[in-house]
Amino acid sequence: MNHINRIRDILINLDSQSSLHEETVAECALVYYYNAVSKFLNGILFYEEKLNEVLESLNNKLNSQSEKGINAVKETLDTLRRLKETIQPKIECPFNQLSHPPELTNIEILEYNFKTFEEYFKAIDRMVSSEGQIPFEEFKDALRNVLPYVDYPLTHSTGSHSIVLKNVFLQLLGEYNVSAVFENTCLNKYYENLRIIGRKVLQKHFESLIKSLVSENWKNEIEKELSALEREVSLAYKHQRKRIEQGIQDARAVLNSLSQDVTELQDEYERIFGLL
């Protein structure tokens, strides 16, 4: 019975290591995703503000030319709103409206927002897909129509110097070489950053777990306990011995199958990440 208990403890320890690993991966997944989305939203808010400045300037003129510009800006603001709606989900914590919300694990927060790790990766896949990037391309197309109506007095201050606002817009469109504007970088690098995040989290999700399963001595420890149990069984009555020996044989078959699965998983992991 002691040998069976020790085998159970080995498996429990292996399971607890897996749970701890998942909590760490969930934290990385949430932080990476939140940072990327926050930067993207920062870029969207920047353009909302600047386009409204252009709109105000055009409203102050009120001539036939400015009316075309007003329509162009409003259309661009609409595309910007649709672009913001593509961010799904935005990371939220349940119960955050409470004055004393309960402490939640990273796994619980991830499950609240995405349900599973699989859905997390699917959400990233949706956003970086060609279809997912269409709203960004529509925004840039609409922004091009605004360019003729952006007055040169309108500028954007970067701290050390000011940049003509029209040139800021042109930089986002890849049509003007100006010192990097942070908000433009946030928008232009967003989809690339999401791809990198998906790869990093996927790699982290499997890497530590596979290394643990391959390097840990858990299989040898279980085999040692089964061998010790087998020796003790030889002293048992014949009718008991046959049943227990069959159980040990079945346990070894499961153990060998699991070990083979781990080896195949490691090989597949190395193959896939060698291609990425």
N, C-alpha and C positions, 0 to 999 in steps of 0.2 A: 504493500500500500504506500510505503514511503517513496518508492521509486515513481509510482504514478503521480503522487503529489509533487515531486520534484519536476517531472515532465510538465505538469500543469503550470508550475511556477515559471519554468523556462518560456512557455508559450505566452503566459500573461505578461512577462517582462518584454517579450518581443512585441506584443500588442501595444503595451504602454509606450514603447519607443516609437512605434508607428504613429500613435496619437499625438505625442509630443512633436514629432516631425511635421505632422499635418498642421498643427497650430502655428509652427514657425513659418511654414509655407503660406498659410492663410494670411499671416501678418504681412509678408512680402507682397503677396498678390494685391492686398488692399492698399498698401502704401504706394506701390508702383502705379496702380491704376488711378488712385486719388490724385497723385501728383501730376500725372499726364492730363487728366481731365481738368484739373484746376488751372493748369497753364493754358489749355485750350479755351476754357471759359474766360480767362483773363484776356486772351486775344479777341474773343467775340465781344466782350464788354468794351474793349478799346475801340473797336470799329463801330459799335453802337454809338459811343460818345462822339467820335470824330464825324460820323455821318450825320448826326444830329447837329453838329456845328455847321456842316455844309448846308444842311436844310435850313437852319436859322439864317445863314448868310443869304441864301436864295430867297427866303421869305421877305427879307428886308428890301430886296430889289423889286420884286413884283412886276416883271415885264414878261413878254411872250417867251423869251429865251429861258427865263428862270422857271417858268411853269413846266417846261420840258425837263429841266434839271430836277425840280421838285418831284416829279413823277418817277424819274430815274432813281433818286435817292430813296423814295418810299418803297420802290420795288426791291432795291438792294437790302433795305432793312427787313423786308419780308423774307428774303432768302436767308438772311442772317438768323432770323427767328427759326426757320426750318432747320438750319444747320445746328442750332443749339438743341433742337429736339432729337437729333441723332445720338446724343449722348445718353445712352440707356444701358444700365442704370447709372444715376448719380449715386455715389456712396452715401447711404443714410444709416443711422443707428436707430433701432427700434427703441421706443420709450424715451427718446431724447427730449420730448416735450415735458417730461416729469421733472420736478425739482430735485428729486433724488433717484435717478434712474439706476436700475440694477447693473452691476458689472457684468459685462458679456465677454466671452472669449472671442478671439479673432474668427474662429470657425463659425460661431453663432452669427457674427456680423456678416460674414461672407454668405452664409446660408440665407440670411434675411434678404440680402440684395440679389444674390444669384441662384440660390437654392443648392447648387452643387458646384464642384470644381469644373465639371464638364460644361455646365452652363456659363461659367466664367469665361472659358476659352471660346465658347460659341459666340458670346457677346462681343469679344474682341474680333473674332473672325468676321462677324456681320459688319462691324464698323470699318475694318480695313479692306473689305471686299470692294470691287469696282463699283458695285451698286451703292455701297455704304458711303463712298466718296463723292457720289454725284452731287449732293447738296453743297459741298465745298466748291466744286467746279462751277455750279450754278451761281454761287455767291461771287466768285471771281469774274465770271462773265458779266454779271450785273454791275459789278464795281467798275469794269471798263467803261460802261455807259455813263458812269458818273464823272469820269475824269475831265471831260470838257467843261464841267461846271464847278470845278474846284479852284477857287481863287488863290493866287499866290500869297496874299497876306496870311492865309491860314497855314499855321505851322504846328509841328509837334516837338516839344522840348524833351530831350533825352538826358537832361541834367547838365552836361558840359556844354552842349550846343543845341541849336534848333534846326530842324529839317523841314523843308517845305512839305506840306501835307500831301500834295500831289505826288511828290517823289516817294513818300512813304507808301502810298497806294501802289505806285509803280513797282516798288521793290517786292511787295507781296506777289505781284503778278510776274515777277522775274524779268521786268523790262527796264530796270534801273539799278545801277550798281552804287549803292549807298551803304555807309557803315551800318552794321546789323541793327535792326530795330527789334527789340526783345519780343514785342507782341506779334510781329510777323513771323519770327522764328517759332513762337508757340503754335501758330496755326500751320505753318508749312511743314514742321517736323512732327506734328501730332500723329499722323498715321504710321510714320516710320517708328516713332517711339512706342506706339501700341504693339507693333510687330515685335519689337525688341522685348517688350514686357512679356508678351505671350510666350516667347521662346525662353526667356529667363525663368519665368514661373514654372513652365512645363518641365524645364531641365531640373530646376530645384525640387519640383514635386517628385521626380523619380530618382534623382541622383543619390541623395542621402539614404533613401530607403533601400535602393538596390545595393549600395555599398555596404549598408548595415547587414542586409540579408546574406550577402556574399562573404563578407569578412568575419561576421560574428561566428562564434564557435557553437552556435545553438544546435546545429545538426549533430555534431560530435557528442555534445552533452546528452542529447536525447538518445542517441545510439548507445552511449555508455549506460544510461539508465535501463534501456531495453535489454541490454546484454546481462546486466546485473539481475534484472527481473527474470530473465530466462534461466539463469543459474538457480535462482530460488525455486522456480517452478518445477525444476527437475526433482525436487524433494517432495512435491505435492502428490496426492493420490492420482492414480492413472486417469480416472474419469474427469478429474478437475484439470489435470495437466493438458490434455488434448484441447480443451476449450480455450485455456489461457494461451497456449502456444499458437493457436489459430489467431487469437487476438493480437499477439505480438507480431505475427507474420503480416497481418493486415496493417498494423501500425507502421511497420517497416516499408510496406508498399506505398502507403500514403506519404511517408517521409521522403522516400526516393522520388516519388512523383512531384512533390513540392520542390525538392531540390532541383529537379530537371526544369520545372516551370521557372524557377528563379534564374537559372542559367540561360534559358531561352529569352526571358525578359531582359536580362542584361545584354545579350547579343543584339536584340531588337532595338534596345535603347541606344547602344553604341552605333548601330547602323543608321537609325533615324537622325541622331544628332550629328552624325558625320555628314549627312546630306544638307543640313540646315546652314 
